[in-house]
Amino acid sequence: MADESRGGEPIEVDDETFPERVLKARGFVLVDCWAPWCSGCRKTTPVMRALARDHAGRLTVAELDTQANRYTCGKLALEGIPSFLLYRDGTELERIVGAADREKFEEVLRRHGVLD
């Protein structure tokens, strides 16, 4: 999984690819659960792209369109969007619900050992 993000771009996941690309992935994956109509989601898009670029090789950022992938969203029991789920080796470590700034994401990533 980490190899897919070495280019520094978020990857798209859907109902079909979520198990393989997130739950079976080795390393850290930050899943951005968003919807096209969500203004908070649009605010965090540049932050997610920057995290993917700046931490490529240590972190994979995956984008999940909640409107198009209701099965996975139901399994995740999302409480709202945007939601951001941090996984390591397929285990969920932490969730952030609602738009957040880069500092908040980096605080969470440091706490879990993604960043030094």
C-alpha positions as CSV (number, residue, x, y, z in Angstrom):
1,M,0.0,0.0,0.0
2,A,2.7,2.5,0.9
3,D,4.2,1.9,-2.5
4,E,1.1,3.2,-4.2
5,S,1.4,6.6,-2.6
6,R,5.1,7.2,-3.3
7,G,4.1,9.6,-6.0
8,G,2.6,11.7,-3.2
9,E,-1.0,11.7,-4.5
10,P,-4.0,10.4,-2.6
11,I,-5.5,7.1,-3.9
12,E,-9.2,6.5,-4.4
13,V,-10.8,3.6,-2.6
14,D,-14.4,2.3,-3.0
15,D,-16.6,-0.5,-1.7
16,E,-14.6,-3.0,-3.8
17,T,-11.1,-1.8,-3.1
18,F,-11.3,-0.7,0.5
19,P,-10.6,-4.1,2.0
20,E,-7.5,-4.6,0.0
21,R,-6.1,-1.1,-0.1
22,V,-6.9,-0.2,3.5
23,L,-7.7,-3.2,5.7
24,K,-4.9,-5.4,4.2
25,A,-2.4,-2.6,3.7
26,R,0.9,-2.6,5.5
27,G,1.8,0.7,7.2
28,F,-0.2,3.8,7.8
29,V,-3.3,4.8,5.8
30,L,-5.3,7.9,6.4
31,V,-8.8,7.5,4.9
32,D,-10.6,10.7,4.0
33,C,-14.3,10.1,4.0
34,W,-16.0,12.8,2.0
35,A,-18.9,13.7,-0.3
36,P,-19.2,16.1,-3.2
37,W,-21.7,18.3,-1.5
38,C,-19.8,18.7,1.7
39,S,-18.2,22.1,2.2
40,G,-16.0,20.9,5.1
41,C,-14.7,18.2,2.9
42,R,-13.7,20.7,0.2
43,K,-11.8,22.7,2.9
44,T,-9.7,19.7,3.8
45,T,-8.9,18.5,0.3
46,P,-5.7,20.7,0.1
47,V,-4.6,19.5,3.5
48,M,-5.0,15.8,2.5
49,R,-3.1,16.4,-0.8
50,A,-0.3,18.2,1.1
51,L,-0.1,15.3,3.7
52,A,0.1,12.7,0.9
53,R,2.8,14.7,-0.9
54,D,4.9,15.6,2.2
55,H,4.7,12.2,3.9
56,A,4.8,9.9,0.9
57,G,6.5,6.6,1.8
58,R,5.4,6.9,5.4
59,L,1.7,7.5,4.9
60,T,-0.9,6.7,2.3
61,V,-3.9,9.0,2.0
62,A,-7.0,7.3,0.6
63,E,-10.1,9.1,-0.5
64,L,-13.5,7.4,0.0
65,D,-16.6,9.1,-1.6
66,T,-19.3,8.4,1.0
67,Q,-22.1,9.1,-1.4
68,A,-21.0,6.5,-3.9
69,N,-19.8,3.9,-1.4
70,R,-22.6,3.4,1.1
71,Y,-21.8,-0.2,1.9
72,T,-18.3,0.6,3.3
73,C,-19.6,3.7,5.0
74,G,-22.2,1.6,6.8
75,K,-19.5,-0.9,7.9
76,L,-17.4,2.1,9.2
77,A,-20.4,3.5,11.2
78,L,-19.4,7.1,10.3
79,E,-20.9,9.7,12.6
80,G,-20.5,12.6,10.1
81,I,-18.4,13.9,7.3
82,P,-15.8,14.7,6.7
83,S,-14.4,11.9,8.7
84,F,-10.7,10.8,8.7
85,L,-9.7,7.4,9.9
86,L,-6.1,6.5,10.6
87,Y,-5.1,2.8,10.2
88,R,-1.9,1.0,10.8
89,D,-1.6,-2.5,9.3
90,G,-5.4,-2.7,8.8
91,T,-6.3,-1.7,12.4
92,E,-8.1,1.6,13.0
93,L,-6.1,3.8,15.4
94,E,-8.1,7.0,15.6
95,R,-10.9,9.1,14.0
96,I,-11.2,12.8,13.4
97,V,-14.8,13.9,12.7
98,G,-15.3,17.3,11.1
99,A,-12.9,19.6,9.2
100,A,-9.6,20.1,10.8
101,D,-6.4,22.0,10.0
102,R,-3.0,20.6,9.1
103,E,-1.7,21.0,12.6
104,K,-4.4,18.8,14.0
105,F,-3.7,16.0,11.5
106,E,0.0,16.2,12.2
107,E,-0.6,16.1,15.9
108,V,-2.5,12.8,15.4
109,L,0.1,11.4,13.0
110,R,2.9,12.2,15.6
111,R,1.0,10.6,18.4
112,H,0.8,7.3,16.4
113,G,4.4,7.4,15.2
114,V,3.8,8.3,11.6
115,L,5.9,11.5,12.0
116,D,8.9,12.0,14.2
